[in-house]
Amino acid sequence: MTAEIAQNVTKTFKFSFPTCTNEEILFKLEVPVQIPHDGSARELVQRVLDMFHLPVYLEDELNERLAHFISEETKDFHNQRDEKLLNQLKNSELNVEGIIKNWEKLFKENVVEFAEQKGTSDEEVFAAAYHKLVHSPALDTILQVENSYAKTVMNMLKSRDEDIQKLTQRQTEEMEEKMRLLNSGATEEEINALSTKHFEEQSLAAGRWDSQLDALKHTQRATHRAWLMSTLEQYQGESELSTPSNSPLATFPSEPALLGAPRPRLEESFTIHLGSQLKQTHNIRLVAADMLDLCAVNHRDNGAAARLQPALALYSGELSGVVVLADAAPQRSPLRTLAAASTEHHFDDVARQLRQVVDALRDPVRTRGGARRAGRALRPGDVYVTRHSNLDTHVVFHLVVDDSLKSGDITSRHPAILGLRNILKAACCNDVTTISMPLLLRHEITEEMTAAWCVRRAELVLKCVKGFVLEAAGGGGAELRTLHAALPPDAPALFAAVQALLPSVFRVAGPLRARRRPDAL
């Protein structure tokens, strides 16, 4: 049987008081009271006083007595009810599952009645549709379509650059001709007017091309979404979707020359163990490459195959991230040009995301001292994040740095190092399992960066990252499985030095070689 809901009971409240003329003669008052009492005891006292025309000097005593009566009777009611339920539970007379289902039903009804009525957003619907389709036979077509869209944008960008280059060349020739005539008829006012005209022509050309690019990307985004949703409807009747074994992606050539001849680079992978008791296994990949090259997708030669892994992991718990060094102005992010080279089908375009970062900085500006401009509100060690589906990474952590990193005397308390700590913590909390970072906290090698300087910086960053990864793993969330440590390219000697440094910083997994003693033969 299920637990029976105890009904309210009626108890009689008795109260007596002497008459005004003779204290031995008592008036007796009996009032029925529902237990548990849902109303106010004071309100009930007022109703009793009015109904029976009782003297007002009895109000305080009546309030005290009635409140005590309700309290004691309510306590007894609950004790008896709970004792009965406990006895039923001991005797296995209660249907626990039925009680749970009843509570679940009541909770749902309460939530439906009082909670905010909010349905699934269009972005969530599109995300679910895309995730299902990329794990279906439609994967090949999706990748090919997105790659063709990217090529169209790149062709328009190429046409824009050629048009502006021709315009600049023509304006340069006009200005040179006008300057030659400066002493034989041309005036400074004419040269200034020509310069103003050239500036207006450049602005007009740039605005025209930007408008065409925005219109193209908007059309591609809307068309792509409509096509994906209609494609999903074709698969609604199928119980299971899987990529067929004869997928066209399997026929793509794997020779580097046919895949667009990627730039050769030095790479080395290490499997490391972190922790003293409960060991964690991670993979460190040392690579000599530019950070932007690690973000770029080659859309020209077999770009569909290059987009395969980012597309499959886009709406999953295994995201990839990249740390890019940036200055205090988000509008000048080094990733802006790269991300704008193709249409962003899932998130806001990179320009809009960076504008949102600037808008979000207004309150911190007031907190830090409102005299600073919003574009300069960021300090070294601050981090802002952008999301991408048209790059070879899903999340970009923009780490704000300054010229202090040119010094070789930084410590583990440097703002950039602490910013790196916050990045690794945020990565684990947001399903980023693979992250790439500039190991020297510099994107290129300059004259002051000697070999000893680079090794010291790499050792400091690696030791700090080792502690940060252990700290982030202890806080829960996703496990950071792979760390890409990037060195500036074209420095083979530095790569070899850091490669030899890694085993001394981390516990590197390797085979155990046992030698047999001669006397054991």
N, C-alpha and C positions, 0 to 999 in steps of 0.2 A: 504494500500500500504506500501511497505517497503521504508526505507530511500534511496533516490537516491544519488549515489556518485557524488559529485560536480566535473565537469570536469575543467581542467585548461583553463584559458582564456588568450588571447593575448592582452597586453597593449603596447601602443607606447611610447617609451621613446624619448623625444625631448630635443635637446641640441644645443645651438647656441654659436658662438664665433666670434670675429672680425678678419678681415684679418690683415696681417702684415703692409699693406700700408695705409689702411683707416679703422679707428675704427667704422665708421658709417655703413660700409658694413659688414653684418653678414653672416657667413656660418651657415646654419641650417641643423642639423643632426637628423634623425628620425630612431630609431632602434626598431623593434618589440621584446618584451620580454615576455616569458611565465611566468604567475603568477598562482600558486607559482613557484618560480624559483628554480630548483633543483641543479643548478651548482654554480660556484663561480663568484661573481660580478667582482672581479679583473681579472679573466680569460676572462670574456666577454669583459672587457675594452681593454685588450691586443688584442683580436681578432678585435675589432672595429678600434683600432689604426692602425693595419696592413692592414685592408681591405680598409680603406678610406685614408690612408697615412696622418694621422693627426700628427701635431707637438707633440713632446714628452713632452713639457712643459704643455700640457693640461691633462697629465695623472692623477695628483693628484686631480684636480678639477673634472675630469670625474669620477674618482673612488668614490669621495664623493657624487656627484650628483646621480650616478646610484645606489649606495647602499641605499641612502635615498629614491629613487623612488621605488626600490624593496620592501623596508620595509613598506612603506605606502600603496602600492598597495596590498601587501600580507595581511596586517591588514584589509583593506577594504574587501578583498575577503572572509576572515574568518568571519568577522562580518555579511556580507550579507548571507553567507551560514548558519551560526548559527541562524540568525534571521528567516530564512525560515524554518529551522527544528523545531524551537520552536513554530512557528505558526502552523505547521503541527501537532505537538504534542498536542497543545491546542485544535485543531479542530478534534482530534482523527483520523487523517489521516495517522498515522504511525502504522505499524505492529511491535510492540515492540518484540514479540516473534520471529518474523522472523529476526529481527536485532540481537537478542541474539544468535540464531542458526547460523547465518552467521559468527558472531564473534567467536563462538565456533569452527566452521569448519575451519576458518582461523588460529585459535590458534593451533588446532590439526595438521594442515598441516605444520605449522611453527616448531612445536615440532618434528614432524616426520622427517623433513628435516634436522634440526640442532642439535637435542638432540642426546646423545650417545645411540647407538643401544645396549640395554642390555636386555636380556630375563630373564625369571624366572630361578633361580638357581635350581640345583638338590635338595639342602636341603629344599628349599621352596616347591618344588613339593612333596617331601617325607613327610614334615610336614603336608601339606594339606591332603595327602592321609591317613596318620595315624589318624589325627583328625576326618576324616569322618568315618574311619573304627571302631574306638573305640566307636562311637555312632551308631553302626549298629549291626546286629546279629553276626558279626565276633568278637565282643568284648571278648566273653568267650574264643574262640580259641586263640586269641592274648595273653591273660593273661596266659593261660596254657602253650603256647609255650615259652613265656619269662621266666616263672617260671622253666620250664624244662631246658632251657639254663643255668639259674642261678645255678640249682642243679648240672649240669655237670661241671661248673667252680668250684663250691665248692668241688666236689669230687676230681677234679684234685689238688686243693689246699691242700686238706687233704692228698692225696698221696704224694705231694711234701714235706709237713711237716714231714710225717712219714719217707720218704726216707732220708731227711737231718738229722732227729733225729737218725736214725740207723747209718748213716755215722759218725755223731758226737760221738756217743757212741763207735763205733769201733775205731775211732781215739783217743779217750780218753784212751781206754784200751791199745792201742799201745804205747801211750806216757807214761802211768804209768809203763808199762813193761820196756820201755827203760830207764826211770828214776831209776828203781830198779837196773838196770845193770850198772849205771853210775860209780860205784866204782869197778866194776869187769869186765871191758873190754869195755864198751861203752864210747865214748868220747863226748865232748861238740859239736864238729863239726857234729857228727852223729845226735845228738838231734836237732841241728839247721836245718840240712838237712831234718829231719823228720817233723819238724814244718813247714818248707817251703812247703814240699810235701802235708801236711794236708791242708794248706791254699789254694794251687792250686786245690786240690780236691774239697774243699768247693766252691770255685769260679766257677769251672767247673760245679758242680752239680746245683748251683743256676742259672748259665747262661743257662744250658740246660732246666731246668724247666720254667724259664722265657720265653724262646723261644717257648716252647710248649704252654704256656698259651697265649702268644701273637698270635700265629697261630690259636689257638682254638677260641679266641675272634674275630679275624678278619674273620674267616670262619662263625661264628655265625652271626656276623653283616651283612655280605654280603648276607648270605642265608635268614636272616630275612627280609631284605629290598626287595630282589627279590620276596619273598613269599607275602609280603604285597602289592607290586605293582601288582602282578598277581591276588591277591584276589580282589583288587579294580576294576580290569577290569571286573570281574564277576558281580559286582554290578552297572556298568555304566548304564545299561539299566533300572534300577529301579529308580523311581522318588523320593521315600522317603525311608530312612533306619532307622529302629528303633529296639531297643533291644526287643525281644519277651518276653511275660510274663512268659513263661515256661523256662526261662534261667537257665542253670545248676548252675549259681551262687546263685540262690534263694534256691537251695537244700542243700547248705553247712551248716553244723551244726553251731550253734552259741554258744554252751557251751564252756567256756574257756578251759576245759580239752581237748576237741577235736580240738581246734584251736592251740594246741601247748603249752598249759598251760603258758600264758604270766606271766611274773613276776609281782606280785601285787604291786601297788604303790598308794600313796596318791594323790588324785585329788580333786579339788574344782573349780567351775565355778562361775563367777560374771558377771552380766550385769551392766555396768557403763554408766554414762552420762557425757560428756565433753562439755565445752562451757557455756557461761553465757546467751546469747540470742538465738543463733541458736545452739541447743543442738545436739550433735552427740552421737549415741549409739554404744558402743563397747562391746566386750566380752573378759574378762580376765580369763584365765584358769591357776590356780596355780597347779603345779604338782611337785612331788618329783621323779626325774628321771635323769639319766645321759643324757647329750646332745647327745651323739652318739647313745643311745638307741632310741631317738626321730627321728633319721635319718634312722635307720636300717629298712629293710624289711625282715620279716621272710619268707624265701623261702622254708623252709623244710615242714612245716605243713600248708597246705592251703595257700601257698604263692600267688596264683592267686587272691584270695579274698583280700589279704593284698595290692596288687598292684592296686586294682580297682580305688580308688579315685585319686592317683597320675597320673594314665594313663588318666583318664577323663579330668583332669584339666591341662594336660601338655601344650597344645597349646590353652590356654584360657586367659582370663583376671582375673583369680582368682588363682594365683600361691601361693605356700607356700615357706617360707624361714626359715632358721635356722642361728643363730649367734653362731659361734664356736670360742673359744679363741685359739690363735695360737702365736707362737714365731716369730722372725724376719726372719726365714728361711722357705720359702714356701715349700721346698722339705720335710720338717719334719712335714707337716700338719697332725694333728691327724685323719683326715678324709681319708687319702690316702689309708690305708689298708681296711677300710670299703667299700669305693667306688670301689676298685679293686676286690671285692669278686664276682662280676657278670659283664656281658658284658654291656657296654654302647652303646645302639643302636642309639642314636639320636645326641649326642654331642661328642666332643673329650674325650678320656679317661682321668681320673683325673691326671695321670702322665704328659700327654701332656699339659693339661691346666696349671699345676703348672710350667712346663718349660716355657710356654708362659708368665706367670707372671714374672718369673725371667728375661726373655729377655726384657720385657717391663720396667724393673726397671733400665736399663742401663742409659737412659737419666736422670731420677731423681737422679741417683747416681752422675752424673756429676754436676747437679745443686746443690745438697746438699754438695758436696765435694767429688771429685772422688777417694779419697783414700780408701773409704769403698768398700768392695766386694759386688757384685750384690746380693748374698744370704743374706747379712746383711744390705741391703739398707733400709729396712722397719723400721719405728719407732713406738713406742707405739701410738695407736690411728689410725694408717693406716689400711686400709681395702682392701682386695682383694677378688674377687668373683669367684666361680666355679659353673657350671651348671650341673645338673644331671637328668637322667630319670630312673636310677636303684636304687634310694633311696626313702625314704618316704617323701622327700622334693625335691623341684625343684631347689632352689637356696641356696647356702651356703655362708654366709658372714663370712670371716675369719678376726676376729678382733685381731690385734696385741697388745699384752700386755706384761708387764714385772713384776718384783718383787715389783714394787711400789704399786701394788694393794693389797699386803699383809698388808699394813698399813691401819689402820682404820680411818686415818685423811684425806682421799681424799675429794675433793670438786667437785662441778658441772663443774668446769673448767679442771678437770683431762682429759688427752688425751683419755683415754678409754671411758669416758662419752661423750666427743665430737665425738669420733668415732661412738658411738651408735647413736648419733644424725644424723650423715651422713648416717648411715645404714637405719634408719627409713625414712629419706627423699628419699633415693634411692629406697626403697621399694615402696613408694607411687608413684614414677615416673615410675615404671616398672611393674605395675600390680601385685605386691605382696600384697595380702590381708590378709594373715595369716603368722605370724612370731613367732618363738620361740627364747628365749634368756635366758642365765644364770643370774638369778636375782642378785646373789651376785658377779657376775663377777669372779667367781671361780668355777672350776669344782668339787672340793672336799673340805671337811672340814678338816682343820688342827688344831693343838693344840692352836695356837694363836687366832683362830676364836671362841671367847666365844659367848654365847647367846646374850648378849647386843651388841657385835660387829656385829653379823649377822643382828640383827633387825635394827641397825643404817644404815648398808650398804643397806639393802633391802628398807628402807624408802627413802634413798637418790636416789637410782636408780628408784624407782617407781615415785617419784615426778619429776625427770628429764624426765622420759619417758612420763609422763602426759603432760608436756609442749612441748616435741618434737612431740608427736602425733598431738597436736593442731596446731603446726607450720607447720608440713608436710601436714596436711589436708588443710590448708589455701593456700598452694602453688599449689593446683590442683593435678590431677592424680587420681589414684585408692584410695579408702577408706580402711584404715587398719581396718578390721572388728574384727579380733581375735588376741589376744596377749597371747602367752604361756609363763608364767614366771616359769622357772625351778629352783628348789632347789636341792641341792645334796641329793641323796637318803639316807635312813637309819637314818633320823633325824626327828622323829615325833614331838618332842617338838618344834623344829624350825618351822616346817610346821604349827603347831597350832598358834604360835606367829605371823607369817606373815599373816596367815589367818585372825587373829583378827586385823591386821594392815591395811589391804586393805580398809575396809569401811571408815577409817579415812583419807585416802589419796584421794580416789575417791568418787564421788557421786554414791552410789550403788542403783540400782533400787530394790524396794521391795514393798510389799503390804501395803496399808494404813489402819491401824486399828483404827476405830472410836469407842469410848465408849459413851454409852448413859447415860445421867445424871439421878440420881435417881428421881429427881422431874419431869422428862419428862415421867415417867411411868404412 
